[in-house]
Amino acid sequence: MNRLKLMQEDILGMLLTGSVARGDALPGSDLDVHYLLPPGKSRPFQSELHHGIVVERSYADLARAQSKLETNPMEVYAYLDGRILFDPLGTLMQLREQARKYFETYQFSEKERLGIAYWLKSARLKMTVALTADDLLKAAFVASTNSKDLSKGPDEIERQLYYLFCGETQQRVQTAIDLIDWVLEHLKSRNET
């Protein structure tokens, strides 16, 4: 899409996000494109198939984009991992800088910390009970459904991630338990500081 056409369509910025922007897309992965609109403008989310690829378009003006950054901690990754395709006014660069600051200074609220601790203790208990009952299938199910959330963790994380995703069933379950223990310990130590 050329720059003149973008400006005629009231597009102030264009940001490619998701796996294509990060460089880890698989063949057939969708394209996620965020469009920055003039103040007060809005458009509905669009999803369409284009040459066999799903193209998802989301739209926001600056105020809405900033609001999403302030209220949704995961939104920072769109700007940190995204590729700016069109930004004649530098607004997307400003949003990226704002996202970087949010990322660097983010603190879990006590409610979030307690919620994570509850979820992890519950998952750990379910795996331990299943292992005690020799129900390796159930323990593995709980380990696998919680794996993506445990993939950020302690030292030797690469080895532990290998066991979590590629190890024998017993290794996967034990690694999930070990990672949960690590996170719970760190949640506890943050509460004490």
Contacts in CASP RR format, 6 or more apart in sequence:
PFRMAT RR
TARGET T0000
AUTHOR 0000-0000-0000
METHOD contacts of the structure
MODEL  1
MNRLKLMQEDILGMLLTGSVARGDALPGSDLDVHYLLPPGKSRPFQSELH
HGIVVERSYADLARAQSKLETNPMEVYAYLDGRILFDPLGTLMQLREQAR
KYFETYQFSEKERLGIAYWLKSARLKMTVALTADDLLKAAFVASTNSKDL
SKGPDEIERQLYYLFCGETQQRVQTAIDLIDWVLEHLKSRNET
1 14 0 8 1.000
3 86 0 8 1.000
3 88 0 8 1.000
6 13 0 8 1.000
6 14 0 8 1.000
6 86 0 8 1.000
7 88 0 8 1.000
10 37 0 8 1.000
10 38 0 8 1.000
10 41 0 8 1.000
11 35 0 8 1.000
11 36 0 8 1.000
11 37 0 8 1.000
11 86 0 8 1.000
12 36 0 8 1.000
12 37 0 8 1.000
12 38 0 8 1.000
12 62 0 8 1.000
12 88 0 8 1.000
12 89 0 8 1.000
12 91 0 8 1.000
13 35 0 8 1.000
13 36 0 8 1.000
13 84 0 8 1.000
13 85 0 8 1.000
13 86 0 8 1.000
13 87 0 8 1.000
13 88 0 8 1.000
13 89 0 8 1.000
13 91 0 8 1.000
13 92 0 8 1.000
14 33 0 8 1.000
14 34 0 8 1.000
14 35 0 8 1.000
14 36 0 8 1.000
14 84 0 8 1.000
14 85 0 8 1.000
14 86 0 8 1.000
14 87 0 8 1.000
15 21 0 8 1.000
15 33 0 8 1.000
15 34 0 8 1.000
15 35 0 8 1.000
15 36 0 8 1.000
15 78 0 8 1.000
15 79 0 8 1.000
15 82 0 8 1.000
15 83 0 8 1.000
15 84 0 8 1.000
15 85 0 8 1.000
15 92 0 8 1.000
16 31 0 8 1.000
16 32 0 8 1.000
16 33 0 8 1.000
16 82 0 8 1.000
16 83 0 8 1.000
16 84 0 8 1.000
16 85 0 8 1.000
17 32 0 8 1.000
17 33 0 8 1.000
17 34 0 8 1.000
17 77 0 8 1.000
17 78 0 8 1.000
17 81 0 8 1.000
17 82 0 8 1.000
17 83 0 8 1.000
18 25 0 8 1.000
18 32 0 8 1.000
18 78 0 8 1.000
18 81 0 8 1.000
18 82 0 8 1.000
19 25 0 8 1.000
19 26 0 8 1.000
19 29 0 8 1.000
20 29 0 8 1.000
20 31 0 8 1.000
20 32 0 8 1.000
21 32 0 8 1.000
21 81 0 8 1.000
21 82 0 8 1.000
21 83 0 8 1.000
22 81 0 8 1.000
22 82 0 8 1.000
28 52 0 8 1.000
28 53 0 8 1.000
29 53 0 8 1.000
30 53 0 8 1.000
30 54 0 8 1.000
30 55 0 8 1.000
30 56 0 8 1.000
31 53 0 8 1.000
31 54 0 8 1.000
31 55 0 8 1.000
31 56 0 8 1.000
32 56 0 8 1.000
32 58 0 8 1.000
33 55 0 8 1.000
33 56 0 8 1.000
33 57 0 8 1.000
33 58 0 8 1.000
33 85 0 8 1.000
34 57 0 8 1.000
34 58 0 8 1.000
34 59 0 8 1.000
34 60 0 8 1.000
34 65 0 8 1.000
34 78 0 8 1.000
35 43 0 8 1.000
35 57 0 8 1.000
35 58 0 8 1.000
35 59 0 8 1.000
35 60 0 8 1.000
36 60 0 8 1.000
36 61 0 8 1.000
36 62 0 8 1.000
36 65 0 8 1.000
36 87 0 8 1.000
36 91 0 8 1.000
36 92 0 8 1.000
36 95 0 8 1.000
37 43 0 8 1.000
37 59 0 8 1.000
37 60 0 8 1.000
37 61 0 8 1.000
38 61 0 8 1.000
39 61 0 8 1.000
39 62 0 8 1.000
39 63 0 8 1.000
40 61 0 8 1.000
40 63 0 8 1.000
41 59 0 8 1.000
41 61 0 8 1.000
42 59 0 8 1.000
42 60 0 8 1.000
42 61 0 8 1.000
42 64 0 8 1.000
43 59 0 8 1.000
44 59 0 8 1.000
45 56 0 8 1.000
45 57 0 8 1.000
45 58 0 8 1.000
45 59 0 8 1.000
46 55 0 8 1.000
46 56 0 8 1.000
46 57 0 8 1.000
47 54 0 8 1.000
47 55 0 8 1.000
47 56 0 8 1.000
47 57 0 8 1.000
48 54 0 8 1.000
48 55 0 8 1.000
49 55 0 8 1.000
60 68 0 8 1.000
62 91 0 8 1.000
62 95 0 8 1.000
65 95 0 8 1.000
66 95 0 8 1.000
66 98 0 8 1.000
68 75 0 8 1.000
69 75 0 8 1.000
69 76 0 8 1.000
69 79 0 8 1.000
69 95 0 8 1.000
69 98 0 8 1.000
69 99 0 8 1.000
69 102 0 8 1.000
70 102 0 8 1.000
73 102 0 8 1.000
73 106 0 8 1.000
75 99 0 8 1.000
76 99 0 8 1.000
76 100 0 8 1.000
76 102 0 8 1.000
76 103 0 8 1.000
76 106 0 8 1.000
77 99 0 8 1.000
78 99 0 8 1.000
79 92 0 8 1.000
79 95 0 8 1.000
79 96 0 8 1.000
79 98 0 8 1.000
79 99 0 8 1.000
79 100 0 8 1.000
80 96 0 8 1.000
80 99 0 8 1.000
80 100 0 8 1.000
80 103 0 8 1.000
84 92 0 8 1.000
84 93 0 8 1.000
84 96 0 8 1.000
87 93 0 8 1.000
108 116 0 8 1.000
108 190 0 8 1.000
110 191 0 8 1.000
113 187 0 8 1.000
113 190 0 8 1.000
113 191 0 8 1.000
116 183 0 8 1.000
116 187 0 8 1.000
117 184 0 8 1.000
117 187 0 8 1.000
117 188 0 8 1.000
120 180 0 8 1.000
120 183 0 8 1.000
120 184 0 8 1.000
120 187 0 8 1.000
121 180 0 8 1.000
121 184 0 8 1.000
123 142 0 8 1.000
123 146 0 8 1.000
123 176 0 8 1.000
123 180 0 8 1.000
124 177 0 8 1.000
124 180 0 8 1.000
124 181 0 8 1.000
124 184 0 8 1.000
126 138 0 8 1.000
126 139 0 8 1.000
126 142 0 8 1.000
127 139 0 8 1.000
127 142 0 8 1.000
127 143 0 8 1.000
127 173 0 8 1.000
127 176 0 8 1.000
127 177 0 8 1.000
128 177 0 8 1.000
130 136 0 8 1.000
130 138 0 8 1.000
130 139 0 8 1.000
130 142 0 8 1.000
131 139 0 8 1.000
131 173 0 8 1.000
136 169 0 8 1.000
136 170 0 8 1.000
136 173 0 8 1.000
139 173 0 8 1.000
140 169 0 8 1.000
140 172 0 8 1.000
140 173 0 8 1.000
142 173 0 8 1.000
142 176 0 8 1.000
143 164 0 8 1.000
143 172 0 8 1.000
143 173 0 8 1.000
143 175 0 8 1.000
143 176 0 8 1.000
143 177 0 8 1.000
144 172 0 8 1.000
146 176 0 8 1.000
146 180 0 8 1.000
147 164 0 8 1.000
147 165 0 8 1.000
147 172 0 8 1.000
147 176 0 8 1.000
150 164 0 8 1.000
150 176 0 8 1.000
150 179 0 8 1.000
150 180 0 8 1.000
150 183 0 8 1.000
151 157 0 8 1.000
151 161 0 8 1.000
151 164 0 8 1.000
153 160 0 8 1.000
153 179 0 8 1.000
153 182 0 8 1.000
153 183 0 8 1.000
154 160 0 8 1.000
154 179 0 8 1.000
154 182 0 8 1.000
160 175 0 8 1.000
160 178 0 8 1.000
160 179 0 8 1.000
163 171 0 8 1.000
163 172 0 8 1.000
163 174 0 8 1.000
163 175 0 8 1.000
164 172 0 8 1.000
164 175 0 8 1.000
164 176 0 8 1.000
164 179 0 8 1.000
165 172 0 8 1.000
167 175 0 8 1.000
END
